[in-house]
């Protein structure tokens, strides 16, 4: 595939942020049945171990991040970055409810300029997010 065959993303980051902020409360209703199957397939392939440090880019409503946090356990750390403050609010509440807040560190920001040190993570995971980045 050449760059000429790849369609550009014309939505700005600010437009994406506003869209996901607006739909954050109903996102699971909209995408749940479709995304669940593929999310589970990806997580089944992900070889996360107890004690590892993992980053999820574009954590959305945190279904994958929740599973990652369970897998890394108390001795590991799951980090998440998402551009949407609406998604961050949903995720923060979910992590507290599931008693995973101590294992998870969330950041609201742009994945193109992350606040993390190089080589900080054992694993980086992303699902249903790549199409949001401009080519």
ABEGO torsion letter per residue (X at the ends): XBAAABBBBABBAAAAAAAAAAAAAAAAAAAAAAAAAAAAAAAAABBBBBGBBBBBBGAEAGAAAAAAAAAAEAABBBBBBBABAAAAAAAAAAAAAAGAAAABBBBBEBAABBABBBGABABBBBBGAAAABBX
